[in-house]
């Protein structure tokens, strides 16, 4: 409404259409550790056609898609938690953004090898750590299957253990790392068998600090990985 100097008034009416905002949404599927992550577009135009989909993967990389379906995929060079956003724009120029946190966990593989294939019982047996992770491993937890355990947080190339009695033991190693407050771990186990072999096992050097020669039953290691 407008009023002039003579106090005359006039009113002009104009129609204004308020358009609905689109409703962006998506889901994602992560493969094993550092594989490609696949994103599925679940957006709704809310009464209008979507003409643009802008993906921002949270690591400095983005894609703009102009054709439906707007599904996409992305490879993250590093592990971590990334805020992925999808912005949809309709034919009317209306736009909205949806953001979701996406976990990209590092590859972690527990592994070890018994360095001796035949040894006398009550002799030191060495296990070499063969574990691998895309991030630094920050915890190793050994269980030697006879009630003894060993846990440490600084890498050691190998560990040693003495079995006092013959028998069958399940040796396990759990390695873990932390990414954005979340723990990622892997476990491996091997079976160690102590059995009698023909002829016995002769220790020609000191056994358990004894000065004389001793006859001991041999230990044979049969490794089975989970």
C-alpha positions in Angstrom: 0.0 0.0 0.0 1.3 3.4 -0.9 0.0 6.9 0.1 0.7 10.2 -1.9 0.8 13.8 -0.7 -2.9 14.1 -1.1 -3.4 11.2 1.2 -4.6 9.0 -1.6 -3.8 5.4 -1.1 -3.4 2.5 -3.5 -2.7 -1.1 -2.8 -0.9 -3.6 -5.2 -1.2 -7.3 -4.6 1.3 -9.8 -6.0 1.4 -13.5 -5.7 4.4 -15.0 -4.1 5.0 -18.8 -4.3 7.1 -20.3 -1.5 8.7 -23.5 -2.7 9.5 -26.5 -0.6 13.0 -27.3 0.2 14.4 -30.6 -1.1 15.2 -33.3 1.4 18.7 -34.6 0.8 19.7 -38.0 2.3 22.1 -40.8 1.6 23.5 -44.0 2.9 26.9 -45.6 2.6 28.5 -49.0 2.5 32.1 -49.4 3.6 34.2 -52.4 2.5 37.1 -53.9 4.5 39.5 -51.3 6.0 40.9 -49.1 3.2 38.6 -50.2 0.3 36.4 -47.8 -1.7 33.3 -46.5 0.1 30.0 -46.5 -1.8 27.4 -43.8 -1.4 23.7 -44.2 -2.3 21.6 -41.1 -2.9 18.2 -41.2 -1.1 17.2 -37.6 -1.7 13.7 -36.4 -2.4 12.9 -33.2 -4.4 9.8 -32.6 -2.2 7.5 -31.8 -5.1 10.2 -30.6 -7.6 12.9 -32.3 -9.7 16.4 -32.3 -8.4 18.8 -31.0 -11.0 22.1 -31.0 -9.1 23.8 -33.2 -6.4 26.9 -31.8 -4.8 28.9 -34.3 -2.8 31.6 -33.2 -0.4 33.6 -36.1 1.0 35.1 -34.3 3.9 38.8 -34.7 2.8 39.0 -31.8 0.4 37.5 -33.6 -2.6 34.0 -33.0 -4.0 31.9 -34.1 -7.0 28.9 -32.4 -8.7 26.5 -34.8 -10.5 23.7 -33.6 -12.8 22.0 -36.8 -13.6 20.0 -39.2 -11.5 20.7 -41.7 -10.0 23.3 -39.6 -8.2 25.1 -42.6 -6.5 28.8 -42.3 -6.2 31.9 -43.7 -4.5 35.1 -42.4 -3.0 38.5 -43.7 -1.9 40.1 -42.2 1.3 43.8 -42.1 1.2 44.0 -42.0 5.1 41.9 -43.5 7.9 39.7 -41.4 10.1 36.2 -40.0 10.5 35.0 -37.7 7.7 32.0 -35.4 7.6 30.4 -36.2 4.2 27.8 -33.8 3.0 25.3 -33.9 0.1 23.7 -30.7 -1.2 20.7 -31.0 -3.5 19.4 -28.2 -5.7 16.0 -28.3 -7.4 14.7 -26.9 -10.7 13.3 -24.0 -8.7 16.7 -23.1 -7.2 15.9 -24.3 -3.7 18.7 -26.2 -2.0 19.4 -28.1 1.2 22.3 -30.0 2.7 22.6 -33.2 4.7 25.8 -34.2 6.5 26.8 -37.6 7.9 30.0 -38.8 9.6 31.7 -41.7 7.7 34.2 -44.0 9.4 37.2 -45.1 7.3 39.0 -47.6 9.4 42.7 -48.6 8.8 43.7 -52.1 7.7 45.0 -54.1 10.6 46.3 -57.7 10.5 47.6 -59.6 13.4 50.4 -62.1 12.6 53.3 -64.0 14.2 55.6 -66.9 13.5 57.2 -69.4 15.8 60.9 -69.2 15.0 61.7 -72.7 16.2 60.3 -75.9 14.7 61.8 -78.3 17.2 62.8 -77.6 20.7 63.1 -79.2 24.1 60.5 -78.5 26.7 61.5 -75.9 29.3 63.6 -74.2 26.6 62.9 -70.7 25.3 60.6 -70.5 22.3 60.6 -67.3 20.2 57.6 -65.8 18.4 58.3 -63.1 15.8 55.7 -60.4 15.4 54.4 -60.1 11.8 51.5 -57.8 12.4 50.7 -55.0 10.1 48.5 -51.8 10.2 48.0 -48.7 8.1 48.2 -46.7 11.4 50.8 -47.3 14.2 49.8 -50.2 16.3 49.6 -49.1 20.0 48.8 -52.4 21.8 50.0 -56.0 21.7 48.4 -58.6 23.9 49.8 -62.2 23.9 48.2 -65.2 25.5 50.5 -68.2 25.5 47.8 -70.7 26.4 49.4 -71.9 29.6 48.1 -69.1 31.8 50.9 -66.7 31.0 50.1 -63.4 29.1 52.2 -60.5 27.9 50.9 -57.0 27.1 52.9 -54.0 25.9 52.4 -50.8 23.9 55.9 -50.3 22.4 56.7 -52.4 19.3 59.0 -55.4 19.9 60.2 -57.5 16.9 59.8 -60.7 18.9 58.8 -62.2 22.2 60.0 -65.4 24.0 58.2 -67.9 26.2 59.1 -71.1 28.1 56.6 -73.9 28.3 57.3 -75.9 31.5 55.2 -78.9 30.5 54.5 -80.8 27.3 51.0 -80.5 25.9 48.9 -78.6 23.4 48.7 -74.8 23.7 46.7 -72.2 21.8 48.9 -69.1 21.4 47.0 -65.9 20.5 48.0 -62.3 19.7 45.6 -59.4 19.6 46.9 -56.1 18.1 44.9 -52.9 18.1 45.1 -49.2 17.2 42.9 -46.2 17.9 41.3 -44.0 15.3 39.3 -40.9 16.4 38.6 -42.5 19.8 37.6 -45.8 18.3 39.6 -49.0 18.8 40.3 -51.3 15.8 41.8 -54.7 16.4 42.6 -58.1 14.9 43.4 -61.5 16.4 45.4 -64.5 15.3 46.0 -67.8 17.1 48.2 -70.8 16.5 48.4 -74.2 18.1 51.6 -75.3 19.7 51.9 -79.1 20.3 54.5 -80.8 22.5 54.7 -84.4 21.6 57.1 -87.3 22.1 59.3 -88.1 19.1 61.4 -91.2 18.6 64.9 -90.9 20.0 64.1 -88.0 22.3 65.8 -84.6 22.3 69.3 -84.4 23.5 70.4 -81.0 24.9 74.2 -80.8 24.3 74.4 -77.5 26.0 73.1 -76.4 29.4 69.4 -77.0 29.9 67.8 -74.6 32.4 71.3 -73.7 33.7 72.1 -77.4 34.6 75.8 -78.3 34.0 75.1 -81.9 32.9 73.5 -83.3 29.8 69.8 -84.0 30.1 67.3 -86.0 28.0 64.1 -84.0 27.2 61.1 -84.8 25.2 61.0 -82.7 22.0 58.4 -80.0 21.2 56.9 -80.0 17.7 55.1 -76.9 16.6 52.1 -77.3 14.4 50.9 -73.8 13.4 47.2 -73.2 12.5 46.1 -69.7 11.7 42.6 -68.5 12.2 
